Amino acid sequence: MNLEKICEQVVEISRVTGKFIKNELTTFSQQHVETKGIHNFVSYVDKTAEEKIVSALTVILPNAGFIAEEGTGKPSENGLNWVIDPLDGTTNYIHGLPPFAISIALMQGEQVILGVVYEISLDECFWAYTGSDAFLNGKKINVSNIETVNDSLIATGFPYYDYNRMEPFLKSIEYFMRNSHGLRRLGSAATDLAYVACGRFEAFYEYGLQSWDVAAGSLIVQQAGGKVIDFTGKKNYIFGKEIIASNSNIFTEFQRITKYFMVK
């Protein structure tokens, strides 16, 4: 496969679909919102965007399967799978609040080999593939060079439905409030990871996530010089519903602190 060419095509697909998503904001209302679960929303925008993305990706790799948030297409048990979130940050979107993003990753077996995150409101497209640097709108990006958690700006996300870890999670928030430059919660994990990759955040952690939230962003962070892991220090962050991502300098310290609070 020519990953560079495929990545260029995926970037274009993301931009075209992002234009559709942004245009729909002019007429979008709460009447278009459906509830999939507790605080878990979807609209015709998510569904239509996913259909557009799947249709376009099928042309690129006809034999690849799909792991997509709204269930379009079927996964392949062997070989290639596209992992897609057509609108990461749906709750933000339905309230007219940025950020919201398209996240598209290509996995070969258990390995992510290509990732694109398009943050629509700022027209910022982040991408990387195996063997490449990481890019933002064509310009090479790197994680920050901050060396301590105390000097870091940290991103996290709030759980929508899994509240079993709320007590340790709130304690971790208090710790980072007292021992860093602060915490931010943007409402889009794909965007959080992209911002770690370009150095706007030093680190990001969250639990209760799905594969389509993190697959693309996790690769972009790594190709930008950062590190990604789960809370226990293993590599089960795509399907394990928990993730730590940071620059390389604070990684050991950040992972140790997060594990202390979040793993019992």
C-alpha positions as a Python dict, from the first residue, in 0.01 Angstrom:
ca = {
    (1, 'M'): (0, 0, 0),
    (2, 'N'): (105, 355, -70),
    (3, 'L'): (15, 502, 270),
    (4, 'E'): (118, 853, 167),
    (5, 'K'): (-128, 855, -123),
    (6, 'I'): (-402, 693, 85),
    (7, 'C'): (-348, 952, 359),
    (8, 'E'): (-385, 1235, 107),
    (9, 'Q'): (-715, 1083, -7),
    (10, 'V'): (-840, 1043, 351),
    (11, 'V'): (-752, 1406, 428),
    (12, 'E'): (-958, 1516, 129),
    (13, 'I'): (-1250, 1293, 233),
    (14, 'S'): (-1234, 1445, 582),
    (15, 'R'): (-1235, 1799, 449),
    (16, 'V'): (-1528, 1737, 214),
    (17, 'T'): (-1731, 1566, 487),
    (18, 'G'): (-1633, 1836, 735),
    (19, 'K'): (-1773, 2099, 501),
    (20, 'F'): (-2106, 1914, 501),
    (21, 'I'): (-2105, 1892, 882),
    (22, 'K'): (-2025, 2262, 921),
    (23, 'N'): (-2287, 2370, 666),
    (24, 'E'): (-2557, 2174, 849),
    (25, 'L'): (-2504, 2388, 1159),
    (26, 'T'): (-2693, 2672, 991),
    (27, 'T'): (-3021, 2478, 1005),
    (28, 'F'): (-2952, 2229, 1284),
    (29, 'S'): (-3183, 2217, 1586),
    (30, 'Q'): (-3236, 2001, 1895),
    (31, 'Q'): (-3530, 1836, 1716),
    (32, 'H'): (-3276, 1648, 1503),
    (33, 'V'): (-3115, 1480, 1806),
    (34, 'E'): (-3172, 1116, 1902),
    (35, 'T'): (-3061, 955, 2228),
    (36, 'K'): (-2863, 631, 2198),
    (37, 'G'): (-2800, 598, 2572),
    (38, 'I'): (-2734, 804, 2881),
    (39, 'H'): (-2592, 1136, 2758),
    (40, 'N'): (-2508, 964, 2428),
    (41, 'F'): (-2650, 1152, 2133),
    (42, 'V'): (-2667, 1113, 1757),
    (43, 'S'): (-2831, 1300, 1469),
    (44, 'Y'): (-2878, 1269, 1096),
    (45, 'V'): (-2553, 1466, 1063),
    (46, 'D'): (-2348, 1189, 1231),
    (47, 'K'): (-2521, 918, 1029),
    (48, 'T'): (-2498, 1095, 693),
    (49, 'A'): (-2136, 1194, 752),
    (50, 'E'): (-2046, 834, 833),
    (51, 'E'): (-2220, 706, 520),
    (52, 'K'): (-2028, 958, 308),
    (53, 'I'): (-1697, 859, 467),
    (54, 'V'): (-1756, 484, 436),
    (55, 'S'): (-1864, 516, 74),
    (56, 'A'): (-1552, 715, -16),
    (57, 'L'): (-1315, 488, 175),
    (58, 'T'): (-1460, 180, 8),
    (59, 'V'): (-1339, 316, -325),
    (60, 'I'): (-985, 347, -187),
    (61, 'L'): (-964, -1, -28),
    (62, 'P'): (-1256, -216, -144),
    (63, 'N'): (-1159, -513, 77),
    (64, 'A'): (-1118, -325, 405),
    (65, 'G'): (-1372, -357, 684),
    (66, 'F'): (-1519, -88, 907),
    (67, 'I'): (-1540, -24, 1279),
    (68, 'A'): (-1762, 282, 1281),
    (69, 'E'): (-1949, 454, 1564),
    (70, 'E'): (-2287, 454, 1392),
    (71, 'G'): (-2252, 98, 1263),
    (72, 'T'): (-2208, 160, 892),
    (73, 'G'): (-2025, -129, 728),
    (74, 'K'): (-1887, -441, 893),
    (75, 'P'): (-1547, -515, 1046),
    (76, 'S'): (-1307, -758, 887),
    (77, 'E'): (-1178, -1034, 1115),
    (78, 'N'): (-848, -1041, 930),
    (79, 'G'): (-658, -773, 746),
    (80, 'L'): (-754, -408, 720),
    (81, 'N'): (-1018, -210, 909),
    (82, 'W'): (-1109, 156, 897),
    (83, 'V'): (-1194, 292, 1244),
    (84, 'I'): (-1425, 592, 1212),
    (85, 'D'): (-1588, 854, 1428),
    (86, 'P'): (-1778, 1078, 1186),
    (87, 'L'): (-1839, 1346, 1450),
    (88, 'D'): (-1634, 1327, 1769),
    (89, 'G'): (-1785, 1586, 1998),
    (90, 'T'): (-2150, 1540, 1904),
    (91, 'T'): (-2267, 1700, 2229),
    (92, 'N'): (-2058, 2007, 2148),
    (93, 'Y'): (-2196, 2012, 1795),
    (94, 'I'): (-2562, 1998, 1892),
    (95, 'H'): (-2502, 2297, 2120),
    (96, 'G'): (-2307, 2488, 1854),
    (97, 'L'): (-1988, 2467, 2058),
    (98, 'P'): (-1641, 2375, 1926),
    (99, 'P'): (-1443, 2161, 1903),
    (100, 'F'): (-1589, 1876, 1700),
    (101, 'A'): (-1389, 1654, 1472),
    (102, 'I'): (-1380, 1371, 1221),
    (103, 'S'): (-1149, 1085, 1320),
    (104, 'I'): (-1042, 821, 1067),
    (105, 'A'): (-781, 553, 1130),
    (106, 'L'): (-667, 254, 928),
    (107, 'M'): (-567, -57, 1121),
    (108, 'Q'): (-376, -355, 991),
    (109, 'G'): (-451, -630, 1237),
    (110, 'E'): (-402, -472, 1579),
    (111, 'Q'): (-172, -197, 1451),
    (112, 'V'): (-286, 153, 1355),
    (113, 'I'): (-101, 244, 1035),
    (114, 'L'): (-274, 570, 938),
    (115, 'G'): (-462, 840, 1124),
    (116, 'V'): (-643, 1160, 1030),
    (117, 'V'): (-818, 1398, 1270),
    (118, 'Y'): (-998, 1694, 1117),
    (119, 'E'): (-1112, 1955, 1370),
    (120, 'I'): (-1385, 2119, 1170),
    (121, 'S'): (-1450, 2450, 1344),
    (122, 'L'): (-1088, 2571, 1307),
    (123, 'D'): (-1028, 2393, 974),
    (124, 'E'): (-730, 2207, 1121),
    (125, 'C'): (-641, 1869, 975),
    (126, 'F'): (-387, 1651, 1158),
    (127, 'W'): (-246, 1337, 1001),
    (128, 'A'): (25, 1074, 1014),
    (129, 'Y'): (96, 725, 889),
    (130, 'T'): (349, 456, 970),
    (131, 'G'): (697, 584, 892),
    (132, 'S'): (592, 947, 847),
    (133, 'D'): (617, 1260, 1056),
    (134, 'A'): (297, 1410, 1196),
    (135, 'F'): (140, 1709, 1023),
    (136, 'L'): (-110, 1988, 1077),
    (137, 'N'): (-241, 2137, 752),
    (138, 'G'): (80, 2024, 581),
    (139, 'K'): (322, 2159, 842),
    (140, 'K'): (526, 1917, 1050),
    (141, 'I'): (430, 1909, 1418),
    (142, 'N'): (592, 1776, 1733),
    (143, 'V'): (488, 1723, 2092),
    (144, 'S'): (608, 1986, 2339),
    (145, 'N'): (944, 1971, 2518),
    (146, 'I'): (807, 2055, 2865),
    (147, 'E'): (987, 1841, 3122),
    (148, 'T'): (761, 1825, 3431),
    (149, 'V'): (394, 1771, 3507),
    (150, 'N'): (404, 2085, 3719),
    (151, 'D'): (476, 2291, 3404),
    (152, 'S'): (221, 2106, 3189),
    (153, 'L'): (-127, 2181, 3060),
    (154, 'I'): (-330, 1862, 3079),
    (155, 'A'): (-646, 1753, 2900),
    (156, 'T'): (-904, 1505, 3019),
    (157, 'G'): (-1261, 1402, 2947),
    (158, 'F'): (-1560, 1344, 3171),
    (159, 'P'): (-1739, 1008, 3166),
    (160, 'Y'): (-2083, 1000, 3005),
    (161, 'Y'): (-2210, 670, 3145),
    (162, 'D'): (-1940, 477, 3335),
    (163, 'Y'): (-1927, 640, 3677),
    (164, 'N'): (-1760, 348, 3859),
    (165, 'R'): (-1427, 531, 3876),
    (166, 'M'): (-1562, 873, 3964),
    (167, 'E'): (-1406, 896, 4311),
    (168, 'P'): (-1046, 824, 4201),
    (169, 'F'): (-1099, 1028, 3885),
    (170, 'L'): (-1207, 1334, 4084),
    (171, 'K'): (-906, 1289, 4310),
    (172, 'S'): (-681, 1284, 4004),
    (173, 'I'): (-842, 1607, 3884),
    (174, 'E'): (-773, 1770, 4219),
    (175, 'Y'): (-411, 1656, 4206),
    (176, 'F'): (-353, 1797, 3859),
    (177, 'M'): (-534, 2120, 3948),
    (178, 'R'): (-287, 2168, 4232),
    (179, 'N'): (23, 2039, 4051),
    (180, 'S'): (12, 2155, 3689),
    (181, 'H'): (-67, 2461, 3480),
    (182, 'G'): (-425, 2339, 3478),
    (183, 'L'): (-677, 2102, 3326),
    (184, 'R'): (-894, 2142, 3016),
    (185, 'R'): (-1196, 1941, 2907),
    (186, 'L'): (-1279, 2009, 2541),
    (187, 'G'): (-1536, 1734, 2480),
    (188, 'S'): (-1356, 1569, 2186),
    (189, 'A'): (-1095, 1304, 2262),
    (190, 'A'): (-972, 1302, 1902),
    (191, 'T'): (-904, 1674, 1927),
    (192, 'D'): (-737, 1633, 2267),
    (193, 'L'): (-493, 1381, 2119),
    (194, 'A'): (-423, 1602, 1818),
    (195, 'Y'): (-348, 1889, 2053),
    (196, 'V'): (-99, 1674, 2244),
    (197, 'A'): (65, 1594, 1910),
    (198, 'C'): (113, 1961, 1822),
    (199, 'G'): (223, 2067, 2170),
    (200, 'R'): (-84, 2259, 2286),
    (201, 'F'): (-132, 2004, 2565),
    (202, 'E'): (148, 1815, 2731),
    (203, 'A'): (-73, 1521, 2824),
    (204, 'F'): (-420, 1369, 2801),
    (205, 'Y'): (-593, 1092, 2995),
    (206, 'E'): (-947, 958, 2994),
    (207, 'Y'): (-1147, 641, 3057),
    (208, 'G'): (-1468, 514, 2899),
    (209, 'L'): (-1355, 580, 2543),
    (210, 'Q'): (-1417, 375, 2229),
    (211, 'S'): (-1173, 270, 1958),
    (212, 'W'): (-1301, 531, 1713),
    (213, 'D'): (-1233, 808, 1966),
    (214, 'V'): (-862, 734, 1998),
    (215, 'A'): (-729, 522, 1709),
    (216, 'A'): (-632, 804, 1473),
    (217, 'G'): (-512, 1046, 1740),
    (218, 'S'): (-297, 789, 1916),
    (219, 'L'): (-91, 731, 1602),
    (220, 'I'): (-55, 1104, 1535),
    (221, 'V'): (78, 1156, 1889),
    (222, 'Q'): (337, 883, 1846),
    (223, 'Q'): (452, 1003, 1505),
    (224, 'A'): (486, 1351, 1657),
    (225, 'G'): (731, 1213, 1915),
    (226, 'G'): (494, 1137, 2200),
    (227, 'K'): (398, 819, 2382),
    (228, 'V'): (66, 643, 2431),
    (229, 'I'): (-29, 371, 2678),
    (230, 'D'): (-317, 251, 2896),
    (231, 'F'): (-344, 321, 3269),
    (232, 'T'): (-168, -3, 3367),
    (233, 'G'): (130, 61, 3140),
    (234, 'K'): (23, -182, 2867),
    (235, 'K'): (-69, -118, 2503),
    (236, 'N'): (-442, -187, 2530),
    (237, 'Y'): (-554, 170, 2460),
    (238, 'I'): (-743, 120, 2132),
    (239, 'F'): (-1004, -124, 2263),
    (240, 'G'): (-932, -108, 2637),
    (241, 'K'): (-1141, 208, 2698),
    (242, 'E'): (-862, 400, 2872),
    (243, 'I'): (-569, 601, 2746),
    (244, 'I'): (-270, 809, 2850),
    (245, 'A'): (-89, 1022, 2593),
    (246, 'S'): (189, 1270, 2657),
    (247, 'N'): (514, 1413, 2537),
    (248, 'S'): (812, 1190, 2599),
    (249, 'N'): (968, 1407, 2871),
    (250, 'I'): (685, 1386, 3124),
    (251, 'F'): (559, 1044, 3021),
    (252, 'T'): (705, 840, 3308),
    (253, 'E'): (595, 1092, 3572),
    (254, 'F'): (249, 1140, 3421),
    (255, 'Q'): (185, 768, 3381),
    (256, 'R'): (295, 701, 3739),
    (257, 'I'): (59, 966, 3879),
    (258, 'T'): (-237, 858, 3665),
    (259, 'K'): (-185, 492, 3753),
    (260, 'Y'): (-172, 578, 4124),
    (261, 'F'): (-519, 732, 4111),
    (262, 'M'): (-692, 529, 3839),
    (263, 'V'): (-564, 173, 3895),
    (264, 'K'): (-658, 0, 4221),
}
